[in-house]
């Protein structure tokens, strides 16, 4: 009895007492590589597929590391043992032989140094590397390491294959990181659109992109609407027709359909009459018509002694003459006859020209056309909004540059051609402050009042030394200030040199406020717009709520009456000129943040400043604002139609302004007082 019991328990004892002979992942993968060593060492695009399939099925981080090393040509094998290793050059030994530092290809364990000649580098060609990369992606997106999954996502985004869809779907189900999961889902949508055979799935994927304005979404939908032009005698059936083409008349629209040719649109017909007829010839549906080149070759080849029958070669200087000579060759020498335009039109009208979508499913192409039309409409809206914001940003710059000139010109009737140089002085002041104060934020905050003080004092000095002697003589002030502007430019060159100097904006002004893939507003544009609003409020406060502002307005409207009320016009003129110059200095700091600071900086804005003041209304803050808005928006609008030629945009803008002031010489908002009477 005891003996029988021992016999029954013996197998159980043997099972539990036997050593654990199950292979570790490392040894299992090493066995896999050993079985396929020859195929890996001498791989080709025709033989590598079985090895990659095995490695892909094995999966895991180890497989991913091995395949990545294989792609990057970091993989070697030891000639004697065939073991796969990673190696790097390690100089030469005492005998002068090249050495390599070696470590395990799978675990990265250091294996010391070996002679370079004992190793052989594995160099897969481009075709093999492409297949390895494709097989590596499913392993990467299924990895436990999030960084590896992100690398796999990048590879998928570049080139997704039909074989990637099932592992990508599993990766989406298993992903725990919400951001990465959304990225996987978006990539899966693009993969379905490109490679899925399920019509309903593709349609659903297309409609899921209806609110996406990204370039990737449009790039995924546009290939679905590509088409090929064909011709037949009868109405085509059983094909996914994109459009019916009328040669010489219809144009191809962006969604693949046909539209009418619109005058001034610049769109040429999709098929010209000659091209349509040539299609008929290529299909054997019409007789070949000699081209101009072949006609010329025939005339030259059949000419004898400078004559073609009764026609001399020297007389064939018009198309009609050449046609007559060629027709003579048709009748007498058997040249192929010409096809007249009426015959071409008759042959073309007897056939149907149409385009067929490359994608066979009408459901898919209809969905793509509908969604893409909606996306393009939204894109256009945001592009127009971006254009408006660009115009507003440029208007803010022009307002800052012109507001000081509006005050001096309006109050004093001084044509200050050196106003741009005050802008330049303010920019250089900001540059010097940044040299002294390392913090960009603090330096900019200090530069604004410093630029005001420097240019205020420069403006006061200029008014006391030059301008006050030239009142009532505006042409002489123009010449004097023009000379001063040249002198100030040369002084700036002598001090700072001709090289452009940077005025660096703080880090918090870098980047942009991104609304979507179409609309993004740079932080510097927002800052300048806010600065423009700040100065608008400041100017309104100074001119309406302070004694200086009230006295300035009084002198502007009636200097004699202001003097009789105890106001010193000479003092107001001095302070006003200094105040306008100080504001120009602050504008220089703002302008210097997005453009290089040079001695010619101010000359780039002096013309626009005068145009802004004149168009808006001399001496009027609201007029200056209206003029800046008009000029900035107009310039950006013209540039939108011709983005490659900004000089042409400025030329057209000046022409428009000249015409504008012919009808409204006092500007948008005219000011009453001395500025008008003078």
C-alpha positions, 0 to 999 in steps of 0.5 A, spaced: 500 500 500 505 504 501 509 502 495 503 504 491 502 511 494 509 512 493 509 511 486 503 515 485 506 521 488 513 520 484 511 524 478 508 530 482 515 530 486 519 530 480 515 536 477 516 540 483 523 538 484 525 539 477 530 545 475 526 551 472 528 550 465 524 555 462 528 560 458 529 567 460 526 573 455 534 574 453 536 567 452 529 566 447 531 572 443 538 570 443 536 564 440 531 567 435 537 571 433 542 565 432 537 562 428 536 567 423 544 570 424 545 569 416 539 573 414 541 578 419 548 579 417 547 579 409 540 581 409 536 584 403 529 587 401 527 580 399 529 576 404 529 580 411 521 579 411 521 572 415 526 575 420 522 581 421 516 578 422 519 573 428 522 579 431 515 583 431 512 577 434 517 577 439 516 584 441 518 588 447 523 593 449 529 588 447 527 587 440 526 595 439 533 596 441 536 591 437 532 593 431 534 601 432 541 599 432 540 595 426 537 601 422 542 606 425 548 601 422 551 600 429 550 593 429 556 588 428 557 581 429 563 577 432 566 573 426 568 567 430 562 566 434 557 570 430 554 573 436 551 580 435 554 586 439 555 594 439 562 597 437 565 603 437 572 605 435 577 605 441 584 607 437 589 603 436 593 598 441 601 597 442 602 594 436 598 599 432 592 595 430 585 598 430 581 596 436 573 597 438 570 598 444 564 592 445 558 591 448 552 587 448 547 588 443 541 586 447 543 588 454 548 593 453 553 590 458 560 592 456 565 586 453 571 590 453 575 591 447 576 587 441 581 587 434 577 591 429 578 586 424 575 580 428 568 584 427 564 585 421 559 591 421 552 590 418 550 595 413 543 594 411 541 598 405 535 603 404 530 598 402 532 593 408 532 599 413 525 602 410 522 595 412 526 595 419 523 601 420 516 599 418 516 593 423 519 597 428 513 601 429 508 596 432 513 594 437 515 601 439 507 603 440 506 597 444 512 599 449 511 600 456 516 606 456 512 612 454 518 615 450 519 609 446 511 610 444 512 617 442 518 615 438 513 610 434 508 615 434 513 620 430 515 614 425 507 613 424 506 620 422 511 620 417 509 614 413 503 610 416 502 603 413 496 598 412 499 593 417 500 599 422 492 599 423 491 593 427 497 594 432 495 602 432 488 600 434 490 596 440 495 601 442 489 606 443 485 601 447 491 600 452 494 607 452 493 611 459 496 618 457 491 622 454 495 627 450 498 621 447 492 617 446 489 623 442 495 623 438 494 616 436 487 617 435 488 622 430 494 618 426 489 612 426 484 617 423 489 619 417 491 611 416 484 609 415 483 615 410 489 612 406 489 605 407 482 602 410 478 598 405 472 599 409 467 604 406 463 606 412 470 607 416 473 611 411 467 616 411 466 616 419 474 618 419 473 623 414 467 627 417 471 626 424 476 631 421 470 637 419 472 641 425 480 640 424 484 646 420 490 643 420 495 642 414 495 634 416 487 634 415 487 637 408 493 633 406 489 627 408 483 629 404 486 632 398 489 626 395 481 623 395 479 628 390 485 627 385 482 625 378 484 623 371 482 626 365 478 621 360 474 622 353 469 617 350 464 617 345 458 616 350 456 618 357 460 614 362 457 609 366 459 605 372 465 610 374 466 615 380 465 621 375 468 628 378 466 633 373 464 633 365 469 638 362 467 643 356 474 644 352 476 651 352 470 653 357 470 650 364 475 650 369 477 645 375 475 647 382 479 645 388 474 640 390 475 636 383 469 639 380 468 643 374 466 651 374 465 656 369 471 660 367 470 667 370 473 674 367 479 677 371 479 670 375 486 668 372 484 661 371 485 658 365 480 653 362 482 646 364 483 643 357 484 648 351 481 646 344 488 644 341 489 639 348 482 636 347 483 634 340 490 632 341 487 627 346 482 624 341 488 623 336 492 619 342 486 615 343 485 614 335 479 618 335 481 623 330 486 624 325 493 627 327 494 634 326 501 637 324 503 642 329 507 648 328 513 645 329 512 639 324 509 644 319 516 648 320 520 642 319 516 640 313 517 646 309 524 646 311 525 639 308 521 640 302 524 647 300 528 647 293 533 652 291 529 657 296 522 655 293 516 651 295 513 651 289 511 658 287 512 661 294 519 663 296 522 662 303 523 669 304 516 671 303 513 666 309 514 671 314 507 670 316 502 665 319 498 665 313 503 665 308 506 659 311 499 655 311 498 657 304 505 654 302 504 648 307 497 647 303 500 647 297 505 641 299 499 637 301 496 638 294 502 636 291 507 633 295 503 628 299 504 632 306 499 630 312 493 635 311 492 641 316 486 640 321 482 647 321 479 650 327 472 648 325 474 641 324 477 641 331 471 644 334 466 639 330 471 633 333 471 635 340 464 637 340 462 630 338 466 626 344 465 627 352 471 629 356 470 628 363 475 626 369 474 620 374 476 620 381 482 616 383 478 613 389 472 608 386 467 610 392 463 616 390 461 616 398 468 617 400 469 622 395 462 626 396 464 626 404 471 628 402 469 634 398 463 636 403 468 636 409 474 639 405 469 645 402 467 646 410 475 646 412 477 651 406 471 656 408 473 656 415 481 657 413 479 663 409 475 666 415 481 665 419 486 668 414 482 674 413 482 675 420 489 674 420 490 679 415 485 684 419 490 683 425 496 684 421 493 691 419 491 692 426 498 691 428 501 695 423 496 701 424 499 700 431 506 701 429 504 707 425 500 710 430 506 710 435 511 713 430 506 718 428 503 721 434 509 725 436 509 728 429 501 729 429 502 734 435 508 738 433 506 739 426 499 740 428 501 745 433 507 748 430 506 747 423 513 745 423 515 740 417 520 736 422 524 731 417 528 729 423 522 726 426 525 719 424 531 720 427 528 721 434 525 714 433 532 712 431 535 715 438 529 712 442 531 705 439 539 706 440 537 709 448 534 702 449 540 698 446 544 702 451 540 701 457 540 693 455 548 693 455 548 696 462 542 692 465 542 685 463 535 683 465 531 684 458 524 685 462 527 691 467 531 694 461 525 695 457 521 698 463 527 702 464 528 704 456 521 707 455 522 713 460 529 713 458 528 714 451 522 719 452 527 723 457 533 723 452 529 725 446 525 730 449 531 734 451 534 733 444 527 736 441 527 742 446 534 743 444 532 743 437 526 747 438 530 752 442 536 752 437 533 752 430 526 751 430 524 757 433 527 762 429 524 759 423 516 759 425 512 762 419 517 759 414 515 752 413 519 750 407 525 753 411 524 748 417 523 742 412 530 744 409 533 745 416 530 739 419 532 735 413 539 737 414 539 735 422 536 728 420 542 727 416 547 730 421 544 725 426 544 719 422 552 720 421 553 722 429 549 715 430 554 712 425 560 715 428 558 712 435 555 705 434 557 704 427 554 701 421 552 694 423 545 693 426 544 693 433 539 688 437 534 690 441 532 684 445 525 683 447 524 679 454 522 672 454 515 673 455 514 676 448 517 670 445 512 666 441 505 667 439 498 666 442 496 660 437 488 660 436 489 654 431 493 652 425 491 658 421 491 663 426 497 665 431 498 672 433 505 673 435 506 676 443 510 682 440 504 684 436 500 684 442 504 688 446 505 693 441 498 694 440 497 694 447 502 700 447 498 703 442 492 703 446 496 705 452 499 711 449 492 713 446 489 713 453 495 717 455 495 722 450 487 723 450 488 724 458 494 729 457 490 733 452 484 733 455 485 733 463 491 737 464 493 744 464 499 743 459 494 739 454 489 745 455 494 750 453 496 746 447 489 746 445 488 753 446 495 755 442 493 750 436 486 753 435 487 761 436 494 763 439 493 770 439 487 769 444 491 764 448 496 769 449 491 774 451 489 769 456 496 769 459 498 763 456 506 763 453 505 760 446 513 760 445 513 756 452 508 751 449 511 751 442 518 748 446 514 743 450 510 741 445 515 740 440 519 736 446 513 732 448 512 730 441 519 728 440 519 724 447 513 720 444 517 718 438 523 716 442 518 711 446 516 709 439 523 707 437 524 702 443 517 699 441 519 699 433 526 696 435 524 690 438 522 687 432 527 690 427 534 691 427 537 698 430 541 702 425 542 709 423 537 709 418 531 706 422 527 712 422 528 714 415 523 707 414 518 710 418 518 718 416 514 717 410 509 713 413 508 718 419 507 724 415 502 720 410 498 718 417 498 725 419 496 728 413 490 723 411 488 722 418 487 730 420 493 734 422 494 735 429 488 731 431 489 724 435 483 721 433 485 723 426 492 720 427 489 713 429 484 713 423 489 715 418 494 709 421 488 704 421 487 706 414 494 706 412 496 700 415 490 696 413 490 698 406 498 696 406 496 689 408 490 688 404 495 690 398 500 686 400 495 680 401 494 680 393 501 681 391 505 678 397 512 677 393 512 685 392 512 689 398 515 695 394 509 695 389 504 695 395 507 701 398 507 704 391 499 703 390 498 705 397 501 712 396 497 713 389 491 711 393 493 716 398 494 722 393 487 720 390 484 720 397 487 727 399 484 730 392 477 729 395 479 730 402 485 735 403 483 736 410 484 729 412 479 724 415 478 728 421 479 735 420 481 740 425 479 747 426 484 753 428 491 755 426 492 748 423 487 750 418 487 757 417 495 757 415 
